[in-house]
Amino acid sequence: MSGSLSITSAMADPALLDLPWDLPLESWPNETIAALPKGISRHLVRFAHLAGHVVAIKETTAEMAKGEYELLRMLQRLEIPCVEPVAVITNRTDAEGEALKPVLVTRHLRFSLPYRALFSQTLRPDTATRLVDALAVLLVRLHIVGFFWGDVSLSNTLFRRDAGAFAAYLVDAETGKLYEGGLSNGQRENDLEIARVNIAGELLDLEAGGRVADELDPVNISNGIVEAYRSLWTELTGSESFSSAERWRINERVNRLNDLGFDIEELAIKTDDSGTTVRIQPKVVDAGHHQRRLLRLTGLDAGENQARRLLNDLDSYRASYGKSDLDEEMVAHEWLMRVFEPVVRAIPIELRGKLEPAEVFHQLLEHRWFMAQQAGHDIPLAEAVSSYVNTVLRHRRDEATVIGPGTGAITTAIDVLATETSAIAVVDPDDENDWRLKV
Amino acid sequence: MASVTFDKATRLYPGGTRPAVDKLDLEINDGEFLVLVGPSGCGKSTSLRMLAGLEEVNEGNIFIGDRNVTDVPPKDRDIAMVFQNYALYPHMTVAENMGFALKIAGVGKEERAARVLEAAKLLDLEPYLSRKPKALSGGQRQRVAMGRAIVRQPQVFLMDEPLSNLDAKLRVQTRTQIASLQRRLGVTTVYVTHDQIEALTMGDRIAVLKDGVLQQVGTPRDLYEKPDNVFVAGFIGSPAMNLFHADLVEGGVKFGTATVPVDREILADTSSTIATIGVRPEDITVSPHEGEGLAVEVDLVEELGADGYLYGHSTVEGKRTDIVARVDGRLHPNAGETVYLTATPNHVHLFDAESGERLSDKAVAI
């Protein structure tokens, strides 16, 4: 390997040096390569093992690798859900001293899946809608911080299960740009149109491959992102006016945003000269309302909807045991010790890679509810846990670092054509079968 | 197809002190290939994005044909940003890949088929319409991606540095393809690049921007032969034009020890005693007479076969000034030697030493 190899990394992981940087990415040996679903990319992307993690390695130009690295770091600082930039590696040469392409290394998110790995046989409209809704939330969050994406698509996104919904993560920031002064309406509209067309293309492609349910209309589903985006954007940024006698509407707006998972950090309130009309507009909003509350009360880090679900359980625990007048933090600690942790500990170690603990807890609650429905009475937690582990969890595939289908799509900018790597397709066909039906 | 007009279009970013694009007046003819070129931060991409509807226009207007699109949303402007990361979908045929955007736009089946066929003919893709992308060569795949933009039959194509990520060889190849395709299609095209060679080789006309201000617009030949100011003179051409101060004397301008005669009309254009003189490397020759001309110490000669470039330096106004001259590839001075250089008659440009503006509207005849 050339001694002049140049690594820019905030993490300074010495294991980076052990990867075979003197080989073109396409000829890396199999023991280094992790079999993971490959996203659609203009450049060759492969996954490798690095010190117990899986990293995505993209061969690109030095300028683009550095640009994307910096952009991802910036997005992380802005708390936007995105992949973690690990390093930029330049000055690569092979054994003959021939220059090899610079690479960008990003860390693969545990429990995150490409959309094609989220269903087994065919994609159903409700799953597609949930994916599109998750992407709309991500796009709104990106636009609020002034990020123009330029290539919004399901392929450029990873999804994590989030208590019945999905949470979307940005994977590819190559075409993006952060505008300090915020985005113009035209830029937002353009991103939205790109999203609509790309999603339609992705779904039409699945349709052509016989992988969508008959009742799924790709055009209809892709139009859904426009609606989902607009309604969330209006709720988060729109101004409203009301009579000063209706000041409760301020609280109502705050609560509505909380329910959507956002906190208002700054609200502009203006009254007209006569003082009869009040006009409010959220100026700074922050996603993760339930996540933060759960973290504050329990120290648990979960997805937004998972957090909402856990908090609901915590609140009902508090109510049903008559602890409503006790300190919230104390009750939360008790709930953690008596309810949450016993459930997590009850999961056999070999099954812990199946789902995140918070997702397991959410699914367990669902499972317990269905059992109770069938039995006509409450089910003790221990019984529900054992039933869930044996009838549901054991039959799921491991999702921590999932092995999914090759996406196979080819993206071409004017230049580079994604080289097809044969990602190994091993999917548990059971995945998307509704486990509740088996209870 | 349509013309494009920027009418005093201005973009001022919130909190900015000077406009990113300042009162841009530019008319692009129907079917023309216009290149916006300039250094980083000159406002070329912002101008393109204003036309695309991605940037607000704070003052002035933008027209596509006769239609004022200043406040029209991007998707309703009938433009296409070409090479915007088009994905090719593996399970769809070439025809489906090219036509699906029309399907979601609600274009009927027959119309779609007709437009796809037309585009495929233009792109030499007709025999492949029922194939899957996998069965195509790299170049064919690129053309399918172009086809996606073409079938939409937009009024204007917009391209923002589409070649910036290519290696040098592919860049040359692709820029020829784009230019020839644009001529076949005849669609008005606005193309942004920072690379003046790309601009010179591709554009029908070139608009040079600097600090948000249009410097000059003209054919590649206009810009090369009659740059309006020092900036354009130095920006267009590679290696760049030699530019340095020279004393104006009766009937001409001093070029080292020699006096290069200058048209009296041009000299009458300024009251100053100095000017900025501009000479392209190919217009400088080694003086046949020792001691006559500009004394230049040769630092390096780059041999390129038949030709070579002499890189040297001289002292002008007491300062070291770099000079580049094209020389014979075999018979040339060597590094370390001092040679006297002169300028070819008829190919010397004069600019006002203060404002940098050209001292005449035509190439200086000496």
Interface residues (C-beta under 8 A of the other chain):
Chain A: I40 R42 T60 T61 M64 F148 G150 D151 S153 S155 T175 G181 G182 S184 N185 G186 Q187 E189 N190 E193 I194 R196 V197 N198 A200 G201 E202 L204 D205 L206 A208 G209 V219 S222 G408 A409 I410 T411 T412 A413 I414 D415 V416 L417 E420
Chain B: Y13 P14 G15 R49 A52 G53 L54 E55 E56 P73 P74 K75 F83 Q84 N85 Y86 A87 L88 Y89 P90 H91 M92 E96 F100 A101 K103 I104 P133 K134 G138 R141 Q142 V144 A145 M146 P162 L163 N165 L166 L170 T174 I178
